[in-house]
Amino acid sequence: MPQPATLSPAVTIGWVLAGIIISLLLPVAVNTLKSARLEGLEAKPSLGMRIAAAWDRYGGNRYLGIALAAAFVAVVLVFLLGLEFSKSRDAILAGFAWESLINKLLSGK
C-alpha cells in the first residue's frame, strides 16, 4: 500500500503555526465576542466593531509578538523534531496540542 505524500516543510510550518495561533486566540476571542460591550451605542455593534473593541481592550499589539514567537516554535517543532504530516488537519492539531500542553505546564492548571 503506497504511503500518502507528506506536506512540504514550509507548508507544515504554516499549518502548525495556524494550530498554535488558534489555540492562543480561541479562548480570548470567544470570551471577547460574548461580552464585548461598546458604550454609547444603542444599536447592536457589528462584528468588526466588536473585534476592534477587543483589540483595544486586550492589547492586540502584544499578540503580534506572541505570533512571532509562535512562528519560531512552529519552525523548531517541524525541523528539530522532524515532524511530517500528510494532512493539514494533523499539522493544525499538532500545533494546537503543543501550545495547549505548554500553556497547561506553565500555568499549573
N, C-alpha and C positions, 0 to 999 in steps of 0.2 A: 504494500500500500504506500503510495507516494506521500511524502511529508508536505504539508501546505507551506507555501512560500512565507518567509518571515519578513516583517517590516524592516525597512532600512533603519540604520541607527538614528538618522535625523528625524524621520517620521516617528520612531519610537519615543525619542526625547520629547517631541511635541505632544504626543498623547499622554505620556507620563506626567508632563508638566500640566496638561489640562486636568488630569485627575487630582494633582496636588492643589491646584488653584480652586477647583470645585470643592475640595474638602475644606479649604481655608475660608472660602467665601459663602458657602451654602448656609451655615448656621446664622451668620451675620445678615445675609440677605433675607432669609425667611423672617427673622425677628424684626428686621427693619421694615420690610414691606407690610408686615402685620400691624406694627404700631406707629409707623411714621405719621405724624400729625403736622400739618402746616398751619401755623397760626395766621389769622386774619383772612382766611379764605372760607367763603361759605359753600362754594361748590366742592365736590369731591375732587381731590388732586389727581392729576394724571400719573401714570406710571413713571414718566420722565421726571416729573416734579418730585415724586417720592424718592427716586434714585438720587436726584440732586440733593435733596434734604439729607438723605442717608450719607452721601459722600461728605457733606459738611459736618454732620453730627459725629461720624466715626473717624474723621481724618483720613479721607480716601488717599491722600498722597502717601501716607505711611504704607498703604497696601502696595504701592508701586515698588517700594523697597523690598517688601515681602515677596512680590512676584519675581524680582531679580534673584533673590535667594532661592526661591523655588526652582527657577530655571537652572541654577547651579546644581541644586540637588538632583534634578532630573538628569542632567548630564553625567553626574557622578554615578547615579544608580545604573544608568544604561552602560556606561563604559567600564566602570570599575567592577561592577557585579556581572557584567556581560549578559544583561537581560535581553532576551529575544522573544518577540511575540509575533503570532501570525494574525492576530486580530486587534484592531484599535481598542475594542472594548476591554480586552485583557490588560492592555497597557494603561488605560484610564483607571481601571480598578486597582492596578498595582500602585499607581501614584496616589490614589485616594487612600488606600490601605496604609501605605508608608507614612503619609502625613498624619493620618489618624493615630497610628501607633506612636509616633514621636510626640504628638500632642498629649496623648494619654500618659506616656512615660514622664514627660516634663511637668505635667500638671498634677500628677499623683492621684488622679481620679480613676 
